[in-house]
Amino acid sequence: MADPTRREKVHLIASNDRTVSELAAPFDMSLAAISKHIKVLERAGLLNKTTKGRTNISRLNPDSLSSAIEWLRFYE
């Protein structure tokens, strides 16, 4: 979450599930670069990715955000 691009992607996905193309639209980046950001967020457990045909759809994993918030509150 330290990267502003990743924070913006989480913000976009929070309102609705998104495809890789939809996540790439607001940024001046290649689809490969966007995919790398998505993979980092997936490994962190913040996103879940499903595949429908040839389309990859990213969905927010709110449970992992709750865990992160609890961890951060300890340091407030």
C-alpha positions as CSV (number, residue, x, y, z in Angstrom):
1,M,0.0,0.0,0.0
2,A,3.0,2.3,0.0
3,D,2.8,2.8,-3.7
4,P,0.3,5.5,-4.7
5,T,-0.6,3.6,-7.9
6,R,-1.6,0.5,-5.9
7,R,-3.6,2.6,-3.4
8,E,-5.5,4.1,-6.3
9,K,-6.2,0.6,-7.7
10,V,-7.6,-0.5,-4.4
11,H,-9.8,2.6,-4.3
12,L,-11.1,1.8,-7.8
13,I,-11.9,-1.8,-6.9
14,A,-13.6,-0.8,-3.7
15,S,-16.5,0.6,-5.6
16,N,-16.8,-2.2,-8.1
17,D,-15.1,-5.2,-9.5
18,R,-12.7,-4.2,-12.4
19,T,-11.0,-5.8,-15.3
20,V,-7.3,-5.2,-16.0
21,S,-8.2,-2.8,-18.8
22,E,-10.5,-0.8,-16.5
23,L,-7.7,-0.6,-13.9
24,A,-5.2,0.5,-16.5
25,A,-7.4,3.2,-18.0
26,P,-6.6,6.1,-15.6
27,F,-2.9,5.5,-15.7
28,D,-0.2,6.0,-18.4
29,M,1.2,2.5,-18.0
30,S,1.3,-0.7,-20.0
31,L,-1.0,-3.5,-19.3
32,A,2.1,-5.5,-18.2
33,A,2.9,-2.9,-15.6
34,I,-0.7,-2.8,-14.3
35,S,-0.7,-6.6,-14.1
36,K,2.5,-6.5,-11.9
37,H,0.8,-4.1,-9.6
38,I,-2.3,-6.3,-9.4
39,K,-0.1,-9.4,-8.7
40,V,1.5,-7.5,-5.7
41,L,-1.9,-6.7,-4.3
42,E,-3.0,-10.3,-4.8
43,R,0.0,-11.7,-3.0
44,A,-0.8,-9.2,-0.2
45,G,-4.3,-10.7,0.0
46,L,-6.0,-7.4,-0.8
47,L,-7.4,-8.6,-4.2
48,N,-8.9,-11.8,-5.5
49,K,-8.7,-12.4,-9.2
50,T,-11.2,-14.5,-11.2
51,T,-11.1,-15.4,-14.8
52,K,-14.2,-15.5,-17.0
53,G,-13.3,-16.6,-20.5
54,R,-10.4,-14.4,-21.5
55,T,-11.2,-11.6,-19.0
56,N,-9.5,-11.3,-15.6
57,I,-11.7,-9.6,-13.0
58,S,-10.2,-8.2,-9.8
59,R,-12.3,-8.0,-6.6
60,L,-11.5,-6.4,-3.3
61,N,-10.9,-8.7,-0.4
62,P,-12.3,-6.7,2.6
63,D,-11.3,-9.2,5.2
64,S,-7.6,-8.5,4.5
65,L,-8.2,-4.8,4.9
66,S,-9.8,-5.3,8.3
67,S,-6.7,-7.2,9.4
68,A,-4.5,-4.4,8.2
69,I,-6.5,-1.8,9.9
70,E,-6.3,-3.7,13.2
71,W,-2.6,-4.0,12.9
72,L,-2.2,-0.2,12.2
73,R,-4.4,0.7,15.1
74,F,-1.9,-0.9,17.4
75,Y,0.6,1.7,16.3
76,E,-1.6,4.7,16.7
